[in-house]
Amino acid sequence: MKPSPTKPHGGCLQPVPQPFAGQFITLTPTDLAGDIDELFTGSHEPESVERLWRYLPIGPFPNARAMSEWLAQQLVLPDLISFTVTDNATGRRIGSISLMNIRAGHGVAELGFVWYVAAAQRTKANTEACYLLLRHCFEALGYRRMEWKCDVANEASRRAARRLGFTFEGIFRQHMIVKGENRDTAWFSLLDHEWPRIATAIRRWLYEDDSIPLSTLTEAGGKAES
């Protein structure tokens, strides 16, 4: 196997909270005053609430105030930027995604704390949201590596990582305790020299032709999961 390309690196710019506009969705820095009521309602629909929060580190919440108080603690973390995902067609707030574990000095960040209301799942919303943030980090900020981590049991999240062209790197056993239970964590990464090909594939699927599964377009023969 050929070694990964390397280049001299003196660190990258720190991402800052800012909006990102796509064709299907718009990302805006999470605003507790303006977003929380709709985010709470959408993420606590009776038919989907348990499934939505199953693999997230906290929640579901008893009310919007409790959710707001927890989010307020997250928003002051120096290595995390939370975005609200808004559907362009309806203006409805349909989910959340974060840039987290940001290490600008190393050019590394993670996409995480991703969730969507039931109606937005299996649409192009998450793919475009991830694309906008990946494009910003790789192309505007010069990042070298983007990460995706999830509970080993969260097969939906693992599929999402693979669809987006992330490479499976392995499992951190007994990585953490979440909601009183052991979590083994699956790690995925996407590197800067891989991004141009992946970006082309994602753009094709999002904006030109979605007749071919995105996973087929992004597949590159990376390390297979066992």
C-alpha positions in Angstrom: 0.0 0.0 0.0 1.3 3.4 -0.9 1.8 5.8 2.0 -0.6 8.7 2.3 0.7 11.9 0.7 2.1 14.4 3.2 2.9 18.0 3.0 4.4 20.7 5.2 1.7 22.2 7.4 1.7 25.1 9.8 -1.9 24.9 11.0 -5.2 26.0 9.6 -7.7 28.7 10.4 -10.3 28.1 13.1 -13.8 27.8 11.6 -16.2 30.5 12.7 -19.9 30.4 13.1 -21.4 31.5 9.7 -24.3 30.5 7.4 -23.9 28.1 4.5 -26.5 28.1 1.7 -27.2 25.0 -0.4 -29.8 24.2 -2.9 -32.0 22.1 -0.6 -31.0 23.3 2.9 -29.3 26.2 4.7 -27.0 25.9 7.7 -27.1 28.7 10.2 -25.3 28.9 13.6 -27.7 27.6 16.2 -29.6 30.4 17.8 -31.2 29.3 21.0 -33.8 32.1 21.1 -34.9 31.6 17.5 -34.4 27.9 16.9 -35.0 26.0 20.1 -38.8 25.6 20.1 -38.9 24.2 16.6 -35.8 22.0 17.1 -37.4 20.6 20.3 -40.7 19.9 18.7 -39.2 18.3 15.6 -36.8 16.1 17.6 -39.4 14.9 20.1 -42.2 13.6 17.8 -43.7 10.7 19.7 -43.3 8.2 16.9 -39.6 8.8 16.4 -38.2 10.4 19.6 -36.6 7.2 21.1 -35.0 6.2 17.8 -33.7 9.7 17.1 -32.0 10.1 20.5 -30.9 6.4 20.9 -27.2 7.0 20.0 -26.8 10.6 20.9 -24.9 11.4 24.1 -27.9 13.0 25.8 -31.6 13.3 25.4 -34.5 13.1 24.9 -35.3 16.1 26.9 -38.4 16.7 29.1 -39.0 20.1 27.6 -37.6 22.8 25.4 -36.0 24.6 28.3 -33.9 21.6 29.3 -32.8 21.2 25.7 -31.9 24.9 25.5 -29.9 24.7 28.7 -27.8 21.8 27.5 -27.3 23.4 24.1 -26.2 26.6 25.8 -23.4 24.7 27.4 -22.3 23.2 24.1 -22.3 26.5 22.3 -19.6 28.0 24.5 -17.1 25.1 23.8 -14.1 26.4 21.9 -13.9 23.3 19.7 -17.5 23.0 18.6 -19.8 25.0 16.3 -23.5 23.9 16.1 -25.6 24.5 13.1 -29.3 24.4 12.6 -30.4 22.8 9.3 -33.3 24.6 7.6 -35.3 23.2 4.7 -35.2 25.8 1.9 -38.6 24.8 0.4 -40.6 25.1 3.7 -38.4 27.3 5.9 -38.8 24.6 8.6 -35.9 23.8 10.9 -35.4 20.1 10.3 -32.2 19.1 12.2 -28.8 19.9 13.6 -25.2 19.2 12.7 -21.9 20.3 14.3 -18.3 20.8 13.6 -16.7 19.4 16.7 -13.3 18.3 18.1 -11.8 21.1 16.0 -8.0 21.0 16.1 -7.0 23.9 13.8 -3.3 23.5 14.5 -3.5 20.0 13.0 -6.1 20.7 10.3 -8.5 18.2 11.8 -12.2 18.4 12.7 -15.2 16.1 13.1 -18.8 16.1 11.8 -21.0 15.1 14.7 -24.1 15.4 16.7 -26.2 14.9 13.6 -29.9 14.4 13.7 -33.0 15.1 11.6 -36.7 15.1 12.0 -38.4 12.0 10.6 -39.7 13.7 7.5 -36.2 14.9 6.5 -34.5 11.5 6.9 -33.7 9.6 3.6 -33.7 13.0 1.7 -30.8 15.0 0.4 -30.7 17.2 3.5 -27.9 15.5 5.4 -25.8 14.8 2.3 -25.9 18.5 1.4 -25.3 19.7 5.0 -22.2 17.4 5.2 -21.0 18.5 1.8 -21.2 22.2 2.7 -19.2 21.8 5.8 -16.7 19.4 4.3 -16.2 21.8 1.3 -15.6 24.7 3.7 -13.1 22.9 5.8 -11.1 21.3 3.0 -11.3 24.1 0.4 -11.6 27.3 2.3 -9.7 26.4 5.5 -7.2 23.9 4.1 -8.0 21.1 6.5 -6.1 17.8 6.2 -8.5 15.4 7.8 -12.2 15.2 8.6 -13.5 12.6 11.0 -16.8 10.8 11.6 -17.3 8.7 14.8 -20.4 6.8 16.0 -21.5 3.9 18.2 -20.6 0.6 16.6 -24.3 -0.4 16.9 -25.5 2.7 15.0 -25.6 1.1 11.5 -27.4 4.1 10.0 -24.6 6.4 10.9 -22.0 3.9 9.7 -23.8 3.7 6.3 -23.9 7.5 6.1 -20.2 7.8 6.7 -19.5 5.2 3.9 -21.9 6.9 1.5 -20.0 10.2 2.0 -16.7 8.6 1.1 -15.3 8.3 4.6 -12.8 5.4 5.1 -13.4 3.0 8.1 -10.3 3.1 10.3 -11.3 0.7 13.1 -13.1 0.3 16.4 -12.1 1.9 19.7 -13.3 -0.8 22.1 -14.8 0.4 25.4 -14.2 4.0 24.2 -16.7 5.6 26.5 -19.8 5.2 28.7 -22.9 6.8 27.2 -26.2 6.9 29.1 -24.8 4.3 31.5 -23.9 1.9 28.7 -20.6 0.9 27.2 -19.9 2.4 23.8 -17.5 0.9 21.3 -16.8 3.6 18.7 -16.4 3.2 15.0 -13.9 5.7 13.5 -14.0 7.0 9.9 -11.9 9.6 8.1 -11.8 11.6 4.9 -8.4 13.2 3.9 -7.6 16.2 1.8 -6.2 14.4 -1.1 -9.3 12.2 -1.3 -11.7 15.2 -1.2 -11.6 16.3 -4.9 -12.9 13.0 -6.1 -15.4 12.6 -3.3 -16.6 16.2 -3.8 -17.2 15.6 -7.5 -19.2 12.4 -6.7 -21.4 14.2 -4.1 -22.1 17.2 -6.4 -23.1 14.8 -9.2 -25.5 12.9 -7.0 -26.9 16.1 -5.3 -27.3 18.3 -8.3 -27.1 16.4 -11.5 -28.0 12.7 -11.4 -29.1 10.7 -8.4 -30.0 7.6 -10.4 -26.7 5.9 -9.3 -26.4 5.3 -5.5 -24.0 7.8 -3.9 -22.2 4.9 -2.2 -21.3 3.6 -5.7 -20.0 7.0 -6.8 -17.9 7.5 -3.7 -16.6 4.0 -3.3 -12.8 3.9 -3.5 -11.8 0.5 -2.1 -11.0 1.8 1.3 -10.6 -0.4 4.3 -13.6 -2.6 4.6 -15.5 -3.0 7.9 -15.4 -6.3 9.6 
